Amino acid sequence: MRERPAAHQGGTLRDKPSPQAVWRKSSRCGTGNCVEVFTSDFIVRMRDGKDPSGPVLEFDFRQWSCFLSTLRDPGFGA
């Protein structure tokens, strides 16, 4: 299993989403039970689509890129 790059710090957990945010789901989300993502100029926020008023993970773009790379790694979850 591959280790995370040392520069990766992970996302920041926020209590509440911004009420003005426009969230989007993946076009591959068929069940509606997917995460939702909001992007702005400097950050990416992710939340559970089943609990829109729940906590939000916040990433800067470097952290988000590392997160996606980890998910795409064939060894992830092995």
BELURZI-V294813 format. One record per residue. N is the residue number from 0. PHI is phi in whole degrees, -180 to 180 (999 if undefined). PSI is psi in whole degrees, 0 to 359 (* if undefined). D_CENTER is the distance of its C-alpha to the mean C-alpha in whole Angstrom. Layout:
BEGIN
n->N phi->PHI psi->PSI d_center->D_CENTER
n->N phi->PHI psi->PSI d_center->D_CENTER
END
This chain:
BEGIN
n->0 phi->999 psi->135 d_center->21
n->1 phi->-80 psi->140 d_center->20
n->2 phi->-85 psi->156 d_center->19
n->3 phi->-68 psi->147 d_center->16
n->4 phi->-59 psi->146 d_center->17
n->5 phi->-61 psi->331 d_center->19
n->6 phi->-73 psi->344 d_center->17
n->7 phi->-72 psi->128 d_center->14
n->8 phi->-110 psi->349 d_center->14
n->9 phi->87 psi->172 d_center->10
n->10 phi->-86 psi->169 d_center->8
n->11 phi->-107 psi->131 d_center->10
n->12 phi->-85 psi->125 d_center->11
n->13 phi->-110 psi->147 d_center->12
n->14 phi->-72 psi->316 d_center->15
n->15 phi->-133 psi->142 d_center->15
n->16 phi->-74 psi->158 d_center->13
n->17 phi->-71 psi->131 d_center->15
n->18 phi->-67 psi->338 d_center->18
n->19 phi->-87 psi->352 d_center->18
n->20 phi->-67 psi->142 d_center->14
n->21 phi->-105 psi->111 d_center->14
n->22 phi->-93 psi->150 d_center->12
n->23 phi->-133 psi->150 d_center->11
n->24 phi->-106 psi->157 d_center->11
n->25 phi->-62 psi->145 d_center->11
n->26 phi->-67 psi->344 d_center->15
n->27 phi->-89 psi->2 d_center->15
n->28 phi->-80 psi->104 d_center->15
n->29 phi->-93 psi->335 d_center->18
n->30 phi->-98 psi->343 d_center->18
n->31 phi->87 psi->350 d_center->16
n->32 phi->-93 psi->60 d_center->14
n->33 phi->-125 psi->167 d_center->11
n->34 phi->-77 psi->156 d_center->8
n->35 phi->-118 psi->150 d_center->8
n->36 phi->-128 psi->140 d_center->6
n->37 phi->-127 psi->131 d_center->9
n->38 phi->-120 psi->147 d_center->10
n->39 phi->-132 psi->193 d_center->13
n->40 phi->-63 psi->330 d_center->15
n->41 phi->-126 psi->347 d_center->14
n->42 phi->-138 psi->162 d_center->10
n->43 phi->-124 psi->131 d_center->7
n->44 phi->-116 psi->144 d_center->6
n->45 phi->-134 psi->138 d_center->4
n->46 phi->-142 psi->167 d_center->7
n->47 phi->-78 psi->121 d_center->9
n->48 phi->-63 psi->338 d_center->11
n->49 phi->-80 psi->345 d_center->15
n->50 phi->-134 psi->69 d_center->14
n->51 phi->-63 psi->340 d_center->14
n->52 phi->-95 psi->4 d_center->16
n->53 phi->-83 psi->191 d_center->14
n->54 phi->-66 psi->159 d_center->12
n->55 phi->-129 psi->135 d_center->9
n->56 phi->-91 psi->134 d_center->6
n->57 phi->-119 psi->131 d_center->7
n->58 phi->-126 psi->147 d_center->7
n->59 phi->-83 psi->174 d_center->10
n->60 phi->-67 psi->328 d_center->11
n->61 phi->-66 psi->315 d_center->12
n->62 phi->-64 psi->319 d_center->10
n->63 phi->-62 psi->316 d_center->7
n->64 phi->-61 psi->317 d_center->10
n->65 phi->-65 psi->318 d_center->11
n->66 phi->-59 psi->311 d_center->8
n->67 phi->-64 psi->320 d_center->8
n->68 phi->-61 psi->320 d_center->12
n->69 phi->-65 psi->317 d_center->12
n->70 phi->-65 psi->326 d_center->11
n->71 phi->-80 psi->347 d_center->13
n->72 phi->-65 psi->125 d_center->16
n->73 phi->-59 psi->336 d_center->19
n->74 phi->-86 psi->356 d_center->19
n->75 phi->-65 psi->129 d_center->16
n->76 phi->80 psi->2 d_center->17
n->77 phi->-81 psi->* d_center->21
END
